[in-house]
Amino acid sequence: MKIFLDSAILSEIKLAASREIIDGVTTNPSLIKKAAESFADSVDDSSMESYIKQILATVGRMCPVSLEVAGLTAGEMIEQGKILYEKFDPVASNVVIKIPVCTINTSGEGDPFEGITAISELSDEKIPINATLVFTPEQALLAAKAGAEYVSPFAGRIDDRIRRRAGISFEKSDYFPMNGIVDDTTHEAVTDNGLVSGIELVARIVDMFSQYEIETEVIAASIRNPIQVRECAAVGADIATIPNSVLADMIMHEGTRAGIDAFTGDLVDEYIDLFKPEETGEEPSGPQYV
């Protein structure tokens, strides 16, 4: 499974890229807004364009970077997608345009197929698309049929919706079981559109694409903790896009810490001496001056 860093903070991206543990980056307007405070220190001309170009150059070729449109109509998203691609893809040939699979808001305003129309037209122009805000397998299917190269099911947000429906208080980083939860009164699973968890959403899409040999890659998004990363890999997600805090937690374990304590406590001077440079006893070569 490939790992994308879900971040627009240049320092985080540089560090993760230098460790050679990420295969790409996903951004969105909210992440770029959070990163804006560092613009003055990180960008020569303090411009958004320069900042994004630094991200693209840091990640490098063959490592996709998702940049999201701002519009909500098909016309706006198509125009903005072309602008973003033409402006930024020449930097490292790694730009992917992020398009919401559906742009209807909570008031029900708009046309539900604006996102699909934009995905279809931009894909026809050979612009790679990441269909975002996917909450059901059927949304993923429509995005894939429209030509999306990637679909991003929001696993963590599905879990949040189920917990709220069940009246459960939680922290964003709390683990939610992939097999879901049962209502204490009805003894039935609490679901969101028939899904018992965000991981089930990812698994259903992976299975569907596999069954019908759909080449669109599945990016498990809205990942909240290392166990969720593990489960995404177990159900066959092509990619997990994760925030830097979760990436840091993935390497940690109390058993590893205890092992380091035991290891360093058992070191003896004679073993340490093995790493000292050997003295050859040879006379220095070349002319000697007194």
C-alpha positions as CSV (number, residue, x, y, z in Angstrom):
1,M,0.0,0.0,0.0
2,K,1.3,3.4,-0.9
3,I,1.3,6.3,1.6
4,F,0.4,9.8,0.8
5,L,1.0,12.6,3.3
6,D,-2.2,14.6,4.0
7,S,-0.6,18.0,4.5
8,A,0.2,21.4,3.0
9,I,2.9,22.2,5.5
10,L,6.2,22.4,3.6
11,S,8.4,21.5,6.5
12,E,6.4,18.3,7.1
13,I,6.5,17.4,3.5
14,K,10.2,18.0,3.2
15,L,11.0,15.8,6.2
16,A,8.7,12.9,5.1
17,A,10.1,13.1,1.6
18,S,13.7,13.0,2.8
19,R,12.9,9.8,4.7
20,E,11.6,8.3,1.5
21,I,8.5,6.9,3.2
22,I,5.8,8.8,1.2
23,D,4.6,8.2,-2.3
24,G,2.7,11.4,-2.8
25,V,0.8,14.3,-1.1
26,T,-2.8,15.3,-0.8
27,T,-3.8,18.9,-0.1
28,N,-7.0,20.9,0.1
29,P,-7.9,24.5,0.7
30,S,-8.4,23.9,4.4
31,L,-4.9,22.4,4.7
32,I,-3.3,25.2,2.7
33,K,-5.1,27.7,4.9
34,K,-3.6,26.1,8.0
35,A,-0.2,26.2,6.4
36,A,-0.5,29.9,5.4
37,E,1.1,31.1,8.6
38,S,4.4,29.7,7.5
39,F,4.3,31.4,4.1
40,A,6.4,34.4,5.2
41,D,9.3,32.2,6.4
42,S,9.0,29.5,3.7
43,V,8.4,31.4,0.5
44,D,10.6,34.0,-1.0
45,D,7.9,36.2,-2.4
46,S,5.2,35.1,0.1
47,S,2.9,34.0,-2.7
48,M,0.6,31.0,-2.7
49,E,1.8,30.0,-6.2
50,S,5.4,29.9,-5.1
51,Y,4.5,27.9,-2.0
52,I,2.6,25.3,-4.0
53,K,5.5,25.0,-6.5
54,Q,7.9,24.3,-3.6
55,I,5.6,21.5,-2.5
56,L,5.5,20.0,-6.0
57,A,9.3,20.2,-6.4
58,T,9.9,18.7,-2.9
59,V,7.8,15.7,-3.6
60,G,9.2,15.3,-7.1
61,R,8.3,13.3,-10.2
62,M,6.3,10.1,-10.0
63,C,4.8,11.2,-6.6
64,P,1.3,12.6,-7.2
65,V,0.2,15.8,-5.4
66,S,-3.5,16.6,-5.3
67,L,-4.6,20.2,-5.7
68,E,-8.3,21.0,-5.2
69,V,-10.5,23.3,-7.2
70,A,-12.5,26.0,-5.4
71,G,-15.7,26.2,-7.6
72,L,-18.9,24.2,-7.2
73,T,-20.3,24.2,-10.8
74,A,-19.0,22.0,-13.5
75,G,-17.9,25.0,-15.6
76,E,-16.0,26.5,-12.7
77,M,-14.3,23.3,-11.7
78,I,-13.3,22.5,-15.3
79,E,-11.8,26.0,-15.8
80,Q,-10.1,25.9,-12.5
81,G,-8.8,22.4,-13.0
82,K,-7.2,23.3,-16.3
83,I,-5.7,26.4,-14.7
84,L,-4.2,24.5,-11.8
85,Y,-2.9,21.7,-14.1
86,E,-1.3,24.1,-16.7
87,K,0.2,26.3,-14.0
88,F,1.7,23.7,-11.8
89,D,2.2,20.4,-13.6
90,P,5.3,21.7,-15.5
91,V,7.1,21.9,-12.1
92,A,7.4,18.1,-11.7
93,S,4.7,16.5,-13.8
94,N,3.0,15.3,-10.6
95,V,-0.2,17.3,-10.3
96,V,-3.6,15.6,-9.8
97,I,-6.7,17.7,-9.7
98,K,-9.1,17.1,-6.8
99,I,-12.8,17.3,-7.6
100,P,-15.7,16.8,-5.2
101,V,-17.8,13.8,-6.4
102,C,-21.0,15.8,-5.7
103,T,-21.3,19.5,-4.9
104,I,-24.8,19.6,-3.4
105,N,-24.7,21.3,0.0
106,T,-26.8,20.7,3.1
107,S,-29.6,23.0,1.8
108,G,-29.9,20.8,-1.3
109,E,-28.8,23.5,-3.7
110,G,-27.2,22.8,-7.0
111,D,-27.0,20.0,-9.5
112,P,-25.8,16.7,-8.0
113,F,-23.9,15.7,-11.2
114,E,-21.7,18.8,-11.5
115,G,-18.7,17.0,-10.0
116,I,-19.1,14.0,-12.3
117,T,-19.4,16.3,-15.4
118,A,-16.2,18.0,-14.4
119,I,-14.4,14.7,-13.8
120,S,-15.5,13.4,-17.2
121,E,-14.4,16.5,-19.1
122,L,-11.1,16.9,-17.4
123,S,-10.3,13.2,-17.7
124,D,-11.0,13.4,-21.4
125,E,-8.3,16.0,-21.6
126,K,-5.8,13.6,-19.9
127,I,-5.8,15.5,-16.6
128,P,-5.6,13.0,-13.7
129,I,-8.5,13.4,-11.3
130,N,-8.8,12.5,-7.6
131,A,-12.6,12.3,-6.8
132,T,-12.9,13.5,-3.2
133,L,-15.7,13.5,-0.5
134,V,-16.7,10.0,-1.4
135,F,-19.0,8.5,1.3
136,T,-20.6,5.6,-0.5
137,P,-19.4,2.8,-2.9
138,E,-21.9,4.0,-5.5
139,Q,-20.3,7.5,-5.5
140,A,-17.0,5.9,-6.1
141,L,-18.4,3.8,-9.0
142,L,-19.8,6.8,-10.8
143,A,-16.5,8.7,-10.3
144,A,-14.6,5.8,-11.7
145,K,-16.9,5.5,-14.7
146,A,-16.5,9.2,-15.4
147,G,-12.7,8.6,-15.6
148,A,-11.3,9.5,-12.2
149,E,-7.8,8.1,-11.7
150,Y,-8.3,8.0,-7.9
151,V,-11.3,8.0,-5.6
152,S,-11.0,9.1,-1.9
153,P,-13.5,7.5,0.5
154,F,-13.6,9.4,3.8
155,A,-13.2,6.6,6.3
156,G,-12.8,8.7,9.5
157,R,-15.8,10.9,8.7
158,I,-18.1,7.8,8.2
159,D,-17.0,6.7,11.7
160,D,-17.8,10.1,13.1
161,R,-21.2,10.1,11.6
162,I,-22.0,6.7,13.1
163,R,-20.8,7.7,16.5
164,R,-22.9,10.9,16.4
165,R,-25.9,8.9,15.4
166,A,-25.3,6.6,18.3
167,G,-24.9,9.5,20.7
168,I,-21.3,8.6,21.5
169,S,-18.8,11.3,22.5
170,F,-15.4,10.9,21.0
171,E,-12.0,12.5,20.2
172,K,-11.0,12.7,16.6
173,S,-8.1,10.3,17.0
174,D,-10.2,7.6,18.8
175,Y,-10.2,4.2,17.2
176,F,-13.5,3.0,15.8
177,P,-13.9,-0.8,15.2
178,M,-14.0,-1.8,11.6
179,N,-16.9,-4.2,12.4
180,G,-18.9,-1.3,13.8
181,I,-21.0,-0.9,16.9
182,V,-24.3,-2.2,18.1
183,D,-27.1,-0.1,19.6
184,D,-27.7,-1.1,23.2
185,T,-31.4,-0.7,22.9
186,T,-32.2,-2.3,19.5
187,H,-29.2,-4.6,19.5
188,E,-28.8,-3.7,15.8
189,A,-25.7,-2.3,14.1
190,V,-25.6,1.5,13.9
191,T,-24.9,2.3,10.2
192,D,-24.5,5.2,7.8
193,N,-26.2,4.3,4.5
194,G,-25.8,0.7,5.3
195,L,-22.1,0.9,6.2
196,V,-21.0,-0.1,9.7
197,S,-17.6,1.7,9.5
198,G,-15.3,3.8,7.3
199,I,-13.1,0.7,6.8
200,E,-16.1,-1.1,5.4
201,L,-16.6,1.7,2.9
202,V,-13.0,1.3,1.7
203,A,-13.3,-2.5,1.6
204,R,-16.6,-2.3,-0.4
205,I,-15.0,0.0,-3.0
206,V,-11.9,-2.1,-3.3
207,D,-13.9,-5.3,-3.8
208,M,-16.2,-3.7,-6.3
209,F,-13.3,-2.3,-8.4
210,S,-11.6,-5.7,-8.2
211,Q,-14.7,-7.6,-9.3
212,Y,-15.2,-5.4,-12.3
213,E,-11.5,-4.8,-13.1
214,I,-11.8,-1.1,-12.6
215,E,-8.4,0.5,-12.7
216,T,-9.2,3.5,-10.6
217,E,-7.1,3.5,-7.4
218,V,-8.6,3.8,-4.0
219,I,-7.2,6.4,-1.6
220,A,-8.4,5.8,1.9
221,A,-8.8,9.3,3.3
222,S,-9.7,10.9,6.6
223,I,-7.5,8.5,8.5
224,R,-7.4,9.1,12.2
225,N,-4.9,6.6,13.8
226,P,-2.4,3.9,13.0
227,I,-4.8,1.0,13.5
228,Q,-7.0,2.5,10.8
229,V,-3.9,2.6,8.5
230,R,-3.3,-1.1,9.3
231,E,-7.0,-2.0,8.5
232,C,-6.9,0.0,5.2
233,A,-3.9,-2.1,4.1
234,A,-5.7,-5.3,5.3
235,V,-8.8,-4.6,3.1
236,G,-6.6,-3.8,0.0
237,A,-6.6,0.0,-0.3
238,D,-4.2,1.1,-2.9
239,I,-3.2,4.2,-1.0
240,A,-3.8,5.7,2.5
241,T,-3.4,9.4,2.8
242,I,-2.6,10.3,6.4
243,P,-1.7,13.4,8.4
244,N,1.8,13.8,9.8
245,S,0.6,13.1,13.4
246,V,-0.6,9.7,12.4
247,L,2.6,9.0,10.4
248,A,4.6,9.8,13.6
249,D,2.4,7.5,15.7
250,M,2.8,4.6,13.2
251,I,6.5,4.2,14.2
252,M,5.9,4.2,17.9
253,H,5.2,1.3,20.3
254,E,5.9,0.8,24.0
255,G,7.5,-2.6,23.3
256,T,10.0,-0.9,21.0
257,R,10.8,1.7,23.7
258,A,11.3,-1.0,26.3
259,G,13.5,-3.0,23.9
260,I,15.7,0.1,23.3
261,D,16.1,0.5,27.1
262,A,17.1,-3.1,27.5
263,F,19.5,-3.0,24.5
264,T,21.3,0.1,25.6
265,G,21.4,-1.1,29.2
266,D,23.2,-4.3,28.1
267,L,26.0,-2.6,26.2
268,V,29.5,-3.1,27.6
269,D,32.6,-1.1,26.8
270,E,34.2,-4.0,25.0
271,Y,31.4,-4.1,22.5
272,I,31.5,-0.3,22.0
273,D,35.2,-0.6,21.3
274,L,34.4,-2.8,18.3
275,F,33.3,0.4,16.5
276,K,36.5,2.4,17.1
277,P,38.7,2.8,14.0
278,E,41.5,0.3,13.9
279,E,45.1,1.5,14.3
280,T,47.2,0.2,11.4
281,G,50.6,0.9,12.9
282,E,51.8,2.0,9.5
283,E,54.1,4.9,9.0
284,P,52.4,7.9,7.4
285,S,53.0,8.1,3.7
286,G,54.4,11.1,1.8
287,P,57.1,13.6,2.8
288,Q,57.6,14.4,6.4
289,Y,58.6,17.8,7.6
290,V,60.2,18.7,10.9
